[in-house]
Amino acid sequence: MNMKQVVWGLLASLLCMPAMAVEPWVPTDAEFASLPPFCKVKMKSAQGSPDYTAWEQTLGKDFLHTHHYCAGINFINRSYRARSSQDKRFNLNSARGELQYMVTHADPGYSLMPDVHLNLGVVYSLSNQAAQAITHFNKAIELNPRQPRAYNALADYYAKTSQTTKALETVTEGLRHNPDTRSLQRRYMELGGKLPYPAPIEPPQQAASPQEAAPPAVPEAAPAPTVKAPEMRDTPVPAEAVPAPAIGSPTNPYCRFCPD
C-alpha cells in the first residue's frame, strides 16, 4: 500500500466517524447569561479581586470550587441543544463529573450543595438512571426543604414514569414547606389535589438561597459590581428547558433561574 492510499484511507475513516461538537470548557458570554451571576465572577475574575471576595464572603469558603458547579450547569444546558445522541451523552457525562467533584471536594454544608444535588438528579434523570435521580432529588430536599425546584423536579420525574400518587405526595410535601409557591400550587391541582392547599409547616428562620440573594456589595475599596441576575423559573430539570430548545418550549420547560 503506497502513501497515497494510506492518506485516503485515513480521510475516509475520519469522514465515517460520528461528528461531535466540542465546545470550550469555559462558557461563552451568551452561556454566562443563563448561569448565576457569581459564575462569571468565579470563572473570569482573579481570586482576591473585589468581586471575587464579595461572592466568597456571601457563599462561603468553598466558593473556591464553584467553577465546577457552574460548568456542570452549563453542560446540562448544552445537552438540551445537542444535535446528536453522542453530543448529548458527552455533555451529560461532563456535567456529572463536574457536579460530582463538588460533592467530593466541597463541604456538605456549603450553601450551594442543595443545588448541586438537584442538578445531579437532573443529569441522572436525563440519562434514564432512575434510582440515582431520585436519590439526588431527595438529598436536595433534605438539605433545603424550602427549595421548590427540587420538589417540582422529583414530582415531574414521578409523573413522567406514571407514578401519579408519588408525584402528588411530593408536591403536597413541597407545598407544606413552600405554601405560596405558584408552580407547586399549579402542579398540585394538575395532579388531582383538592382545595384547600395542604396546611403549611411553620418554616424555620432561614436565609435566602444563594440563587435568590441579590449580588453582594463589593468592599468599600471598590465600586459594587454591576451584575444582572438571569431570569429565574422553578427548576433546571430536563423535560422542560434551558438553551436550544427555547426556554419554556414543550420539550424544554425548565429554566435554572426562573421565578416560581
N, C-alpha and C positions, 0 to 999 in steps of 0.2 A: 504493500500500500504506500503510495507516494504522499508527499506533504500536502498536496492539493486535496487529496481525498480525505486526509486527516482533518484539515481545516473545515471542509464541507460537512464532515461527519459531526464535528463539534457544534457548528452552527445549527445543523438540523436538530441536535439534541437540545440546544438552548431554546429553539423555537417551539419544541414539543413540551417543554416544561410549563406547568401552570403559572400564570402571571400572578405576582403578589405585590401589591403596592406597599413599599417600605417607606414609611414616613419618619421624619426626625423624632427622636425621643422627646425633646422639649416641645411643648405645644406652640402652635403658631399664634399670632396675635388674635386671629379670629377664634381660635380654640380657647384662648385665655378668657375671652368674653363669656364663655359658658361655664367657667370654673369660679370657685370662690375668689374674692379679691386678694386674699392672702397668698394664693398660688403664684401669681405673677411676682409678688414681692419675694417669696421664697426662692423662686427659680431664676429671678433676674437681678435681684439686689444683693449687694455684698453683705456678708454676715457682719453685724456691728453697725450697719448703716441705720439712720433714724427709723426708716420704715420697717426694716427687719426687726430692730429692737422693740418697736411698738407692738408688732404682732406677736413676737416671742413672749412679751410680758402678758399679752391677752390670752394666748392659747396655752402657754406653759413651756417648760424647758424642752419637751420633745418636739417642739417646732423644728428642731434640728433635722428630724427625719421626714418632715411633712411633704417634701417634694415627691416622695414615693406615693403618698396618698393622692396628691394632685395628678401624678402620672397615671395612677390606677383609674381614677375617674375619667381621665382623658382617653385612655384606651377603651373603656366601656363606651364612651361616646363614639369613638371611631368604629367600634364593632357594629353600631347601628347603621352606619353608612357604608359598610364594607360591600364591595361589589362581587365578592366570591366567598364561598364557604371557607376557603383557605385563609383569606384575609380576616374573616370573622373569627375563626379559630385562633389565628395568631394574636389578634387584639385581645381576645378574652383570656388567653393564656398569659399574655403580658400583664393584663390588669390583675389577674390573680397573683402573679408573682410580686407585683408592686405592693398590693394591699396586704399580702401575707407577710411581706417584710415589716410592715407597720406592726402586725400582731406580735412578731418575734423580737422586734427591736424597741418599740415604744412601751412606756409603762401602761399597764392595763387600765389605769385611771386617767390616762391622757384624755383631754376634753374632746378630741376627735374620734375616740375609739368606737363610740356607738355608730358613727357614720362609716367607719372602716368596716365593721361587721355588716352593716346594711348593704354596702356595696359589694362585699364578698358574697352575700346572699344573692344579689343581682347577677353576679358573674356565674355562680353555680346554677341559678335558675335558667339563664340563657344557655348554659352548657348541658341542660337536662340532667343535672345531678341533684335530685330531689332532697335526699337526706341532708346533704351539706348545705343546700339553700335554706332549708327550714331551720337548721341549727344556727346559722348565722343571723337570720332574721330574728329568731328568738333571743339570741345573745344581744342584738342591738336593742331590743325591747327591755331586756333585763338591765342593761346598762343605763338606759334612759327611757322610762315608761312614758315620758311626755314628748315622744318623737312620733308624730302622726305618720310620717312616711314609712316607718318600719311596719306599723300595723297595716297600712294600705298595701305594702309590698307583699306581706305574708298572706293577707286576705285574697289578693289578686291571684297569688300562686295557688291557693286552695280552690278558688273559683275556676281557674283555668283547668284544674285537674278534677273538676266535678265534685269537689268536697265542699258543697254549699254550706252545710251545717258548721263545719270548722271555720269557713270564711266568715259567717255571721258571728260566731263566738269571738273571733279575733277582732272584728270591727266593734263589737259590743264592749269588749275589754278596752279597746282603744278609746272609745267614747267616755268610758268611766274616768280615764286619766286625762282626756282632752275633750271636754264636753262641748266646746264651742267651735270645733274644727268642722268646717263645712264639708270637706271632702269625706270625712268619716260619716257625717250625718247622711250624705247622699248615698254612700255605699251601704249604710245600714238599711235604708229604705229599699234600695235596689235588691238587696239580698233577702228581703221579706221581713225586716224588723218592724215592730209595731210601736206607735207613739203611746205614751211619751218616751223620749230617749232614755237610755239607761241612767240611773242615778249616779252622779259623779262622785268620785273618790276625792276627798279633800287633798289636794296635792301639797307635798312639802315645799317649803320655800326653796327655789332653785333658780340659779342664774340662767339667763337666756343661752341657748346653744351658740357655739361659735358661728354657725351659719346665719343665725338670726341677729347676732350682735352687729352693731354698726362698726365700721372700721375704726380702730383705736386712734386716739390722738397721739401724734408724734411728740417726743420730748421737746421741751421748750427751746432747745438749741436749734431746732429746725422747724419749718412750717409743717402743718399737718398734711399728710399725703392725700391727694385727691384720687379717690378710688370709687368707682361706681359699681355697687354690688349688682350682679346679674339678676335678672328676673327669677323669682323662685316659685315653684309649684310644690307638689307634695312629695313625690318620690322619684328617684332616679331609676326606677325599675324599668326593665325592658318591657315588653308587652306594650309600652306606650310611648316614651320619647327622649330624645337627645339627638344632636346632629346627624345627615341627610335624610332619613325620613324626616320631614319638617317637624319641629317640635309641636306636639299637640295633634299629630296626624293619627288616624286609627291604628296604624302599625307601630307607632312610637309615641304613646300618650303621656309618658312621664318626662318631667324635667327635673334635673337635680336641684334647682334652686327656684322653685315657683311657690306662690302663696297658697295657703290652704284654701 
